[in-house]
Amino acid sequence: MRPSLALRLLRALCRSLVAYGASYAGVEDPEDGGRQAPGPPPAGSGPGAAHPERVRPDVPLTPTERAHARELGRS
Protein backbone atom coordinates (compact mmCIF):
# COMPACT_ATOMS: atom_id res chain seq x y z
CA MET A 1 0.00 0.00 0.00
CA ARG A 2 1.49 3.33 -1.07
CA PRO A 3 1.15 6.41 1.11
CA SER A 4 -1.04 9.14 -0.30
CA LEU A 5 0.42 12.24 -1.90
CA ALA A 6 -0.72 14.37 1.05
CA LEU A 7 1.06 12.10 3.53
CA ARG A 8 4.29 12.17 1.51
CA LEU A 9 4.13 15.97 1.30
CA LEU A 10 3.55 16.26 5.04
CA ARG A 11 6.53 14.01 5.78
CA ALA A 12 8.75 16.05 3.46
CA LEU A 13 7.53 19.27 5.10
CA CYS A 14 8.24 17.83 8.55
CA ARG A 15 11.80 16.81 7.60
CA SER A 16 12.41 20.25 6.07
CA LEU A 17 11.19 22.06 9.19
CA VAL A 18 13.32 19.85 11.45
CA ALA A 19 16.40 20.60 9.36
CA TYR A 20 15.59 24.32 9.31
CA GLY A 21 15.11 24.43 13.09
CA ALA A 22 18.29 22.44 13.71
CA SER A 23 20.30 25.12 11.93
CA TYR A 24 19.06 27.68 14.46
CA ALA A 25 19.34 25.46 17.52
CA GLY A 26 22.84 24.19 16.74
CA VAL A 27 21.76 20.56 16.78
CA GLU A 28 24.28 18.27 15.13
CA ASP A 29 23.17 15.87 12.43
CA PRO A 30 23.43 12.27 13.68
CA GLU A 31 23.93 11.14 10.08
CA ASP A 32 27.04 13.26 9.48
CA GLY A 33 29.35 10.27 9.33
CA GLY A 34 30.81 10.72 12.81
CA ARG A 35 32.20 14.20 12.09
CA GLN A 36 31.64 16.62 14.90
CA ALA A 37 32.51 20.26 15.29
CA PRO A 38 35.46 20.90 17.60
CA GLY A 39 34.75 22.28 21.03
CA PRO A 40 35.37 25.90 21.91
CA PRO A 41 39.03 26.94 22.08
CA PRO A 42 40.56 27.86 25.45
CA ALA A 43 40.07 31.49 26.50
CA GLY A 44 42.58 33.87 24.94
CA SER A 45 43.86 31.38 22.35
CA GLY A 46 42.60 33.34 19.33
CA PRO A 47 40.49 32.11 16.46
CA GLY A 48 39.95 28.41 15.79
CA ALA A 49 42.04 26.35 13.39
CA ALA A 50 39.60 26.74 10.49
CA HIS A 51 39.14 30.50 11.01
CA PRO A 52 40.03 32.47 7.85
CA GLU A 53 41.81 35.21 9.80
CA ARG A 54 44.33 33.10 11.70
CA VAL A 55 47.03 35.30 13.31
CA ARG A 56 50.63 34.18 12.87
CA PRO A 57 52.58 34.37 16.14
CA ASP A 58 55.88 35.11 14.37
CA VAL A 59 54.60 38.33 12.70
CA PRO A 60 54.35 41.40 14.95
CA LEU A 61 51.06 43.29 15.10
CA THR A 62 50.66 46.56 13.22
CA PRO A 63 50.02 49.74 15.23
CA THR A 64 46.32 49.54 14.38
CA GLU A 65 46.14 45.90 15.47
CA ARG A 66 47.93 46.75 18.73
CA ALA A 67 45.39 49.53 19.37
CA HIS A 68 42.52 47.10 18.78
CA ALA A 69 44.15 44.55 21.10
CA ARG A 70 44.45 47.20 23.83
CA GLU A 71 40.78 48.15 23.39
CA LEU A 72 39.80 44.51 23.76
CA GLY A 73 42.03 44.07 26.81
CA ARG A 74 44.36 41.60 25.07
CA SER A 75 47.59 43.56 25.18
N, CA, C and O atoms as a Tinker XYZ file with bonds, in Angstrom:
   300  protein
     1  N      0.841000   -1.177000    0.000000    73     2
     2  CA     0.000000    0.000000    0.000000    64     1     3
     3  C      0.891000    1.247000    0.000000    63     2     4     5
     4  O      1.752000    1.402000    0.866000    81     3
     5  N      0.681000    2.110000   -0.953000    73     3     6
     6  CA     1.489000    3.329000   -1.068000    64     5     7
     7  C      0.849000    4.465000   -0.281000    63     6     8     9
     8  O     -0.372000    4.621000   -0.267000    81     7
     9  N      1.709000    5.269000    0.384000    73     7    10
    10  CA     1.148000    6.415000    1.110000    64     9    11
    11  C      0.583000    7.437000    0.122000    63    10    12    13
    12  O      1.051000    7.557000   -1.009000    81    11
    13  N     -0.405000    8.148000    0.565000    73    11    14
    14  CA    -1.035000    9.137000   -0.304000    64    13    15
    15  C     -0.083000   10.305000   -0.545000    63    14    16    17
    16  O      0.900000   10.491000    0.172000    81    15
    17  N     -0.395000   11.070000   -1.554000    73    15    18
    18  CA     0.418000   12.237000   -1.901000    64    17    19
    19  C      0.462000   13.222000   -0.733000    63    18    20    21
    20  O      1.517000   13.780000   -0.432000    81    19
    21  N     -0.669000   13.436000   -0.079000    73    19    22
    22  CA    -0.718000   14.373000    1.047000    64    21    23
    23  C      0.197000   13.919000    2.180000    63    22    24    25
    24  O      0.883000   14.738000    2.791000    81    23
    25  N      0.211000   12.623000    2.460000    73    23    26
    26  CA     1.063000   12.103000    3.529000    64    25    27
    27  C      2.538000   12.258000    3.177000    63    26    28    29
    28  O      3.347000   12.613000    4.034000    81    27
    29  N      2.889000   11.996000    1.929000    73    27    30
    30  CA     4.288000   12.165000    1.508000    64    29    31
    31  C      4.707000   13.624000    1.600000    63    30    32    33
    32  O      5.824000   13.919000    2.024000    81    31
    33  N      3.825000   14.541000    1.209000    73    31    34
    34  CA     4.135000   15.968000    1.296000    64    33    35
    35  C      4.288000   16.414000    2.746000    63    34    36    37
    36  O      5.171000   17.212000    3.060000    81    35
    37  N      3.437000   15.905000    3.625000    73    35    38
    38  CA     3.554000   16.257000    5.044000    64    37    39
    39  C      4.854000   15.745000    5.649000    63    38    40    41
    40  O      5.483000   16.439000    6.447000    81    39
    41  N      5.259000   14.538000    5.275000    73    39    42
    42  CA     6.530000   14.006000    5.777000    64    41    43
    43  C      7.702000   14.836000    5.281000    63    42    44    45
    44  O      8.622000   15.128000    6.045000    81    43
    45  N      7.678000   15.218000    4.010000    73    43    46
    46  CA     8.750000   16.055000    3.455000    64    45    47
    47  C      8.781000   17.413000    4.146000    63    46    48    49
    48  O      9.855000   17.935000    4.445000    81    47
    49  N      7.607000   17.986000    4.399000    73    47    50
    50  CA     7.534000   19.268000    5.097000    64    49    51
    51  C      8.087000   19.139000    6.511000    63    50    52    53
    52  O      8.816000   20.016000    6.975000    81    51
    53  N      7.750000   18.059000    7.193000    73    51    54
    54  CA     8.245000   17.835000    8.554000    64    53    55
    55  C      9.771000   17.723000    8.569000    63    54    56    57
    56  O     10.427000   18.350000    9.401000    81    55
    57  N     10.335000   16.939000    7.667000    73    55    58
    58  CA    11.798000   16.808000    7.596000    64    57    59
    59  C     12.458000   18.151000    7.298000    63    58    60    61
    60  O     13.504000   18.468000    7.864000    81    59
    61  N     11.855000   18.936000    6.415000    73    59    62
    62  CA    12.407000   20.249000    6.073000    64    61    63
    63  C     12.384000   21.183000    7.274000    63    62    64    65
    64  O     13.358000   21.893000    7.525000    81    63
    65  N     11.283000   21.190000    8.017000    73    63    66
    66  CA    11.191000   22.059000    9.190000    64    65    67
    67  C     12.154000   21.629000   10.291000    63    66    68    69
    68  O     12.709000   22.479000   10.987000    81    67
    69  N     12.358000   20.335000   10.460000    73    67    70
    70  CA    13.319000   19.851000   11.450000    64    69    71
    71  C     14.727000   20.295000   11.067000    63    70    72    73
    72  O     15.489000   20.745000   11.923000    81    71
    73  N     15.073000   20.174000    9.807000    73    71    74
    74  CA    16.403000   20.603000    9.357000    64    73    75
    75  C     16.565000   22.113000    9.505000    63    74    76    77
    76  O     17.626000   22.583000    9.915000    81    75
    77  N     15.538000   22.867000    9.179000    73    75    78
    78  CA    15.588000   24.322000    9.314000    64    77    79
    79  C     15.752000   24.726000   10.784000    63    78    80    81
    80  O     16.563000   25.597000   11.098000    81    79
    81  N     14.998000   24.108000   11.671000    73    79    82
    82  CA    15.107000   24.426000   13.093000    64    81    83
    83  C     16.439000   24.014000   13.680000    63    82    84    85
    84  O     16.963000   24.693000   14.563000    81    83
    85  N     16.999000   22.904000   13.202000    73    83    86
    86  CA    18.292000   22.444000   13.713000    64    85    87
    87  C     19.394000   23.437000   13.385000    63    86    88    89
    88  O     20.355000   23.563000   14.145000    81    87
    89  N     19.273000   24.144000   12.271000    73    87    90
    90  CA    20.303000   25.124000   11.926000    64    89    91
    91  C     20.293000   26.292000   12.907000    63    90    92    93
    92  O     21.334000   26.905000   13.142000    81    91
    93  N     19.144000   26.605000   13.477000    73    91    94
    94  CA    19.060000   27.684000   14.456000    64    93    95
    95  C     19.399000   27.209000   15.860000    63    94    96    97
    96  O     19.926000   27.982000   16.660000    81    95
    97  N     19.112000   25.973000   16.169000    73    95    98
    98  CA    19.337000   25.455000   17.518000    64    97    99
    99  C     20.738000   24.896000   17.705000    63    98   100   101
   100  O     21.142000   24.623000   18.835000    81    99
   101  N     21.487000   24.720000   16.628000    73    99   102
   102  CA    22.836000   24.187000   16.736000    64   101   103
   103  C     22.860000   22.699000   16.985000    63   102   104   105
   104  O     23.833000   22.187000   17.537000    81   103
   105  N     21.831000   21.998000   16.600000    73   103   106
   106  CA    21.763000   20.556000   16.777000    64   105   107
   107  C     22.601000   19.899000   15.699000    63   106   108   109
   108  O     22.486000   20.237000   14.521000    81   107
   109  N     23.445000   18.960000   16.102000    73   107   110
   110  CA    24.284000   18.273000   15.127000    64   109   111
   111  C     23.517000   17.149000   14.462000    63   110   112   113
   112  O     22.664000   16.508000   15.077000    81   111
   113  N     23.829000   16.919000   13.204000    73   111   114
   114  CA    23.175000   15.874000   12.429000    64   113   115
   115  C     23.745000   14.520000   12.829000    63   114   116   117
   116  O     24.953000   14.313000   12.716000    81   115
   117  N     22.903000   13.580000   13.300000    73   115   118
   118  CA    23.427000   12.269000   13.682000    64   117   119
   119  C     23.901000   11.456000   12.483000    63   118   120   121
   120  O     24.604000   10.460000   12.657000    81   119
   121  N     23.534000   11.858000   11.276000    73   119   122
   122  CA    23.925000   11.137000   10.076000    64   121   123
   123  C     25.110000   11.799000    9.379000    63   122   124   125
   124  O     25.274000   11.636000    8.170000    81   123
   125  N     25.934000   12.539000   10.109000    73   123   126
   126  CA    27.037000   13.256000    9.477000    64   125   127
   127  C     28.303000   12.417000    9.336000    63   126   128   129
   128  O     29.373000   12.956000    9.052000    81   127
   129  N     28.195000   11.146000    9.526000    73   127   130
   130  CA    29.346000   10.273000    9.333000    64   129   131
   131  C     30.334000   10.300000   10.483000    63   130   132   133
   132  O     31.497000    9.945000   10.293000    81   131
   133  N     29.912000   10.706000   11.662000    73   131   134
   134  CA    30.809000   10.724000   12.813000    64   133   135
   135  C     31.618000   12.008000   12.945000    63   134   136   137
   136  O     32.369000   12.167000   13.908000    81   135
   137  N     31.475000   12.927000   11.989000    73   135   138
   138  CA    32.203000   14.196000   12.086000    64   137   139
   139  C     31.471000   15.085000   13.084000    63   138   140   141
   140  O     30.245000   15.191000   13.062000    81   139
   141  N     32.230000   15.707000   13.942000    73   139   142
   142  CA    31.642000   16.619000   14.903000    64   141   143
   143  C     32.468000   17.886000   14.929000    63   142   144   145
   144  O     33.678000   17.859000   14.707000    81   143
   145  N     31.812000   18.987000   15.200000    73   143   146
   146  CA    32.505000   20.259000   15.291000    64   145   147
   147  C     33.410000   20.246000   16.523000    63   146   148   149
   148  O     33.039000   19.683000   17.553000    81   147
   149  N     34.588000   20.855000   16.430000    73   147   150
   150  CA    35.463000   20.899000   17.600000    64   149   151
   151  C     34.855000   21.771000   18.689000    63   150   152   153
   152  O     34.052000   22.664000   18.417000    81   151
   153  N     35.247000   21.499000   19.906000    73   151   154
   154  CA    34.752000   22.278000   21.033000    64   153   155
   155  C     35.332000   23.682000   21.013000    63   154   156   157
   156  O     36.199000   23.984000   20.193000    81   155
   157  N     34.865000   24.535000   21.901000    73   155   158
   158  CA    35.373000   25.902000   21.912000    64   157   159
   159  C     36.848000   25.934000   22.315000    63   158   160   161
   160  O     37.280000   25.142000   23.152000    81   159
   161  N     37.616000   26.845000   21.725000    73   159   162
   162  CA    39.028000   26.941000   22.079000    64   161   163
   163  C     39.186000   27.514000   23.490000    63   162   164   165
   164  O     38.270000   28.162000   23.996000    81   163
   165  N     40.327000   27.285000   24.126000    73   163   166
   166  CA    40.558000   27.864000   25.447000    64   165   167
   167  C     40.530000   29.395000   25.378000    63   166   168   169
   168  O     40.835000   29.980000   24.338000    81   167
   169  N     40.170000   30.023000   26.467000    73   167   170
   170  CA    40.074000   31.485000   26.501000    64   169   171
   171  C     41.416000   32.123000   26.161000    63   170   172   173
   172  O     42.460000   31.711000   26.666000    81   171
   173  N     41.372000   33.134000   25.295000    73   171   174
   174  CA    42.577000   33.867000   24.936000    64   173   175
   175  C     43.467000   33.173000   23.922000    63   174   176   177
   176  O     44.594000   33.616000   23.701000    81   175
   177  N     42.997000   32.090000   23.295000    73   175   178
   178  CA    43.859000   31.376000   22.347000    64   177   179
   179  C     43.706000   31.872000   20.927000    63   178   180   181
   180  O     44.416000   31.399000   20.040000    81   179
   181  N     42.792000   32.822000   20.677000    73   179   182
   182  CA    42.602000   33.341000   19.334000    64   181   183
   183  C     41.588000   32.537000   18.563000    63   182   184   185
   184  O     40.901000   31.687000   19.129000    81   183
   185  N     41.487000   32.800000   17.270000    73   183   186
   186  CA    40.488000   32.108000   16.457000    64   185   187
   187  C     40.802000   30.627000   16.308000    63   186   188   189
   188  O     41.940000   30.199000   16.504000    81   187
   189  N     39.785000   29.852000   15.960000    73   187   190
   190  CA    39.947000   28.414000   15.786000    64   189   191
   191  C     40.806000   28.067000   14.584000    63   190   192   193
   192  O     41.162000   28.942000   13.795000    81   191
   193  N     41.137000   26.794000   14.444000    73   191   194
   194  CA    42.039000   26.350000   13.391000    64   193   195
   195  C     41.483000   26.610000   11.997000    63   194   196   197
   196  O     42.257000   26.876000   11.078000    81   195
   197  N     40.180000   26.545000   11.811000    73   195   198
   198  CA    39.597000   26.738000   10.491000    64   197   199
   199  C     39.199000   28.195000   10.243000    63   198   200   201
   200  O     38.608000   28.497000    9.206000    81   199
   201  N     39.507000   29.089000   11.157000    73   199   202
   202  CA    39.136000   30.500000   11.006000    64   201   203
   203  C     39.944000   31.125000    9.878000    63   202   204   205
   204  O     41.153000   30.904000    9.802000    81   203
   205  N     39.304000   31.907000    8.992000    73   203   206
   206  CA    40.028000   32.467000    7.852000    64   205   207
   207  C     41.035000   33.551000    8.225000    63   206   208   209
   208  O     41.924000   33.861000    7.431000    81   207
   209  N     40.914000   34.128000    9.406000    73   207   210
   210  CA    41.811000   35.213000    9.801000    64   209   211
   211  C     42.756000   34.764000   10.911000    63   210   212   213
   212  O     42.894000   35.443000   11.928000    81   211
   213  N     43.389000   33.647000   10.718000    73   211   214
   214  CA    44.332000   33.101000   11.702000    64   213   215
   215  C     45.531000   34.040000   11.829000    63   214   216   217
   216  O     46.107000   34.447000   10.820000    81   215
   217  N     45.911000   34.388000   13.061000    73   215   218
   218  CA    47.025000   35.299000   13.311000    64   217   219
   219  C     48.303000   34.481000   13.475000    63   218   220   221
   220  O     48.339000   33.516000   14.239000    81   219
   221  N     49.343000   34.873000   12.757000    73   219   222
   222  CA    50.634000   34.185000   12.868000    64   221   223
   223  C     51.394000   34.741000   14.068000    63   222   224   225
   224  O     51.543000   35.957000   14.188000    81   223
   225  N     51.873000   33.881000   14.954000    73   223   226
   226  CA    52.575000   34.368000   16.140000    64   225   227
   227  C     53.952000   34.950000   15.834000    63   226   228   229
   228  O     54.492000   35.700000   16.646000    81   227
   229  N     54.530000   34.620000   14.681000    73   227   230
   230  CA    55.877000   35.112000   14.366000    64   229   231
   231  C     55.866000   36.472000   13.672000    63   230   232   233
   232  O     56.936000   37.030000   13.428000    81   231
   233  N     54.702000   37.025000   13.348000    73   231   234
   234  CA    54.598000   38.327000   12.700000    64   233   235
   235  C     54.081000   39.327000   13.721000    63   234   236   237
   236  O     53.016000   39.111000   14.300000    81   235
   237  N     54.812000   40.426000   13.959000    73   235   238
   238  CA    54.351000   41.399000   14.948000    64   237   239
   239  C     53.087000   42.120000   14.466000    63   238   240   241
   240  O     52.849000   42.257000   13.266000    81   239
   241  N     52.290000   42.573000   15.428000    73   239   242
   242  CA    51.065000   43.295000   15.103000    64   241   243
   243  C     51.387000   44.689000   14.578000    63   242   244   245
   244  O     52.389000   45.294000   14.961000    81   243
   245  N     50.526000   45.189000   13.699000    73   243   246
   246  CA    50.665000   46.565000   13.217000    64   245   247
   247  C     50.197000   47.504000   14.323000    63   246   248   249
   248  O     49.562000   47.058000   15.279000    81   247
   249  N     50.498000   48.790000   14.210000    73   247   250
   250  CA    50.022000   49.736000   15.229000    64   249   251
   251  C     48.504000   49.713000   15.394000    63   250   252   253
   252  O     48.002000   49.804000   16.515000    81   251
   253  N     47.779000   49.594000   14.300000    73   251   254
   254  CA    46.320000   49.540000   14.385000    64   253   255
   255  C     45.867000   48.278000   15.108000    63   254   256   257
   256  O     44.958000   48.327000   15.936000    81   255
   257  N     46.491000   47.160000   14.801000    73   255   258
   258  CA    46.143000   45.905000   15.471000    64   257   259
   259  C     46.466000   45.962000   16.960000    63   258   260   261
   260  O     45.710000   45.443000   17.780000    81   259
   261  N     47.592000   46.594000   17.313000    73   259   262
   262  CA    47.931000   46.747000   18.727000    64   261   263
   263  C     46.893000   47.608000   19.448000    63   262   264   265
   264  O     46.525000   47.320000   20.587000    81   263
   265  N     46.419000   48.673000   18.775000    73   263   266
   266  CA    45.389000   49.534000   19.369000    64   265   267
   267  C     44.096000   48.747000   19.591000    63   266   268   269
   268  O     43.456000   48.881000   20.634000    81   267
   269  N     43.720000   47.935000   18.619000    73   267   270
   270  CA    42.524000   47.104000   18.783000    64   269   271
   271  C     42.706000   46.105000   19.922000    63   270   272   273
   272  O     41.776000   45.870000   20.693000    81   271
   273  N     43.891000   45.520000   20.031000    73   271   274
   274  CA    44.148000   44.552000   21.101000    64   273   275
   275  C     44.048000   45.235000   22.467000    63   274   276   277
   276  O     43.515000   44.656000   23.413000    81   275
   277  N     44.561000   46.469000   22.569000    73   275   278
   278  CA    44.453000   47.204000   23.826000    64   277   279
   279  C     42.989000   47.486000   24.166000    63   278   280   281
   280  O     42.581000   47.360000   25.320000    81   279
   281  N     42.192000   47.872000   23.146000    73   279   282
   282  CA    40.777000   48.155000   23.387000    64   281   283
   283  C     40.040000   46.898000   23.870000    63   282   284   285
   284  O     39.118000   46.985000   24.681000    81   283
   285  N     40.446000   45.757000   23.375000    73   283   286
   286  CA    39.801000   44.508000   23.765000    64   285   287
   287  C     40.393000   43.911000   25.033000    63   286   288   289
   288  O     39.921000   42.880000   25.513000    81   287
   289  N     41.418000   44.548000   25.576000    73   287   290
   290  CA    42.031000   44.068000   26.805000    64   289   291
   291  C     42.946000   42.874000   26.586000    63   290   292   293
   292  O     43.155000   42.082000   27.505000    81   291
   293  N     43.489000   42.731000   25.397000    73   291   294
   294  CA    44.360000   41.605000   25.073000    64   293   295
   295  C     45.793000   42.034000   24.804000    63   294   296   297
   296  O     46.487000   41.411000   24.000000    81   295
   297  N     46.231000   43.068000   25.453000    73   295   298
   298  CA    47.594000   43.563000   25.177000    64   297   299
   299  C     48.664000   42.835000   25.907000    63   298   300
   300  O     49.842000   43.157000   25.758000    81   299
